[in-house]
Amino acid sequence: MMSHDIPQNLSGKVAIVTASTDGIGLAAAEALGQRGAHVVVSSRRQANVDKAVSLLRSKDIKVIGTTCNVGKAEDRDKLINMTIEQCGGVDILVSNAAVNPFFGNILESTEEVWNKILGVNVTASFLLTKLAVPHMEKRGGGSVVIVSSVAGYQPMQGLGPYSVSKTALLGLTRALAPDLAHSNIRINCVAPGIIKTRFSAALWENEGVLEEFLKQTSIKRLGQPEDIGGVIAFLDHHCNRRHELQTVRGAA
Ligand SMILES: NC(=O)c1ccc[n+]([C@@H]2O[C@H](COP(=O)([O-])OP(=O)(O)OC[C@H]3O[C@@H](n4cnc5c(N)ncnc54)[C@H](OP(=O)(O)O)[C@@H]3O)[C@@H](O)[C@H]2O)c1
C-alpha cells in the first residue's frame, strides 16, 4: 500500500516514541506518522535525532525531536514538556528504549549491571508512563505500548538480566492496565522475536551464526523493524475511543 493510501485514523493524535531514531522505534514513529499522528522522536544523541527528523519529514510526516536518555529524570521531563508545548498534548506513548550492557553467565552479572538494565528498561518505562498519563486524561484517554521481547517469556542464553527486565515489562503492563482503564487509557505490550536491527547484530552479522539461528525458526527469516512498527500502530488504532458499552450507558 502506498503511504497516501494508508487511512489517516490517527490524524490529530500526538505520539511519543522513545528510542525512535533507529530500528523498531523509528519504524513505529514512521507507521504512526503515516497514519496521521504528530510524532515526537527521541534518543540519546542529537545527531541521530536530527537524522530521524529529516528522514521522517522527507516522507511528509509531522515530526519533532529531542534528545532523551530515558534513564535520566530531567530528560523524561524535557520530553513530556516539549511535547505539550509544541504539540498541545499527548495521546500515545510507545516505551521502546532498552539497553543490554551484559552478555554472559548470569552469575557473573553485577549489581551495577542489574541497576542499569532494570533502571532503563523497566523503571523508566513506568516513570514515563506516569508522566504521560495526566496529559492523556486531559484528552479523554490514550494508548500506551511497551516494547518487551520473546526473551521476556523464555530467557535467552547469555542475556539473563535483560530477559528478566523484559519479563518485568509483561508484569508492568498487566499491573498498570486496571488503573489506566479507569482513565480510558489502553496499555499493551509487544514481544518481538529477533528483528534485524543494530541491537541484534551479533545474531545476523556473521553468516554462520545467522544460519544456525534460522534453523531454529519456522519462517526462516529475521523480522524487520516495519513488522513491529505496523503492530504498534495497530495497537494505537483506537487510542481514545470510548468503549461502546460506556457510550450506551452514557446515553441511558
Ligand atoms: N532487535 C531485536 O531483535 C529485538 C527483539 C525483541 C525486542 N527488542 C526491543 O526493541 C527495542 C528497540 O530495539 P531495536 O532492536 O530497535 O534497537 P536499535 O535498532 O539498536 O535502536 C536503538 C535505539 O535506541 C536508542 N537508545 C539506546 N539507548 C537509549 C536510552 N537509554 N534512551 C533513549 N534512547 C536510547 C538509540 O539511539 P541513541 O544511540 O541515539 O540513543 C536507537 O535509536 C528494545 O526495547 C529492544 O529490547 C528488540
The ligand as a Gaussian input file, in Angstrom:
#p B3LYP/6-31G(d) Opt

LIG

0 1
 N       16.104000      -6.232000      17.641000
 C       15.549000      -7.276000      18.221000
 O       15.769000      -8.425000      17.820000
 C       14.586000      -7.075000      19.373000
 C       13.813000      -8.182000      19.770000
 C       12.912000      -8.017000      20.818000
 C       12.802000      -6.790000      21.451000
 N       13.594000      -5.753000      21.047000
 C       13.419000      -4.488000      21.762000
 O       13.111000      -3.455000      20.832000
 C       13.519000      -2.203000      21.369000
 C       14.300000      -1.428000      20.326000
 O       15.403000      -2.208000      19.907000
 P       15.975000      -2.117000      18.416000
 O       16.369000      -3.507000      18.046000
 O       15.056000      -1.367000      17.541000
 O       17.323000      -1.279000      18.692000
 P       18.244000      -0.397000      17.710000
 O       17.859000      -0.542000      16.287000
 O       19.649000      -0.727000      18.096000
 O       17.883000       1.094000      18.144000
 C       18.115000       1.501000      19.426000
 C       17.571000       2.918000      19.597000
 O       17.590000       3.196000      20.973000
 C       18.221000       4.441000      21.218000
 N       18.661000       4.342000      22.610000
 C       19.547000       3.497000      23.153000
 N       19.635000       3.674000      24.486000
 C       18.734000       4.654000      24.806000
 C       18.358000       5.291000      26.014000
 N       18.913000       4.970000      27.194000
 N       17.406000       6.249000      25.969000
 C       16.837000       6.602000      24.803000
 N       17.163000       6.049000      23.619000
 C       18.115000       5.076000      23.626000
 C       19.276000       4.526000      20.108000
 O       19.691000       5.831000      19.774000
 P       20.901000       6.588000      20.557000
 O       22.123000       5.747000      20.396000
 O       20.988000       7.948000      19.881000
 O       20.419000       6.708000      21.970000
 C       18.432000       3.974000      18.938000
 O       17.571000       4.977000      18.426000
 C       14.288000      -2.519000      22.658000
 O       13.389000      -2.388000      23.740000
 C       14.659000      -3.985000      22.493000
 O       14.822000      -4.630000      23.726000
 C       14.475000      -5.857000      20.020000

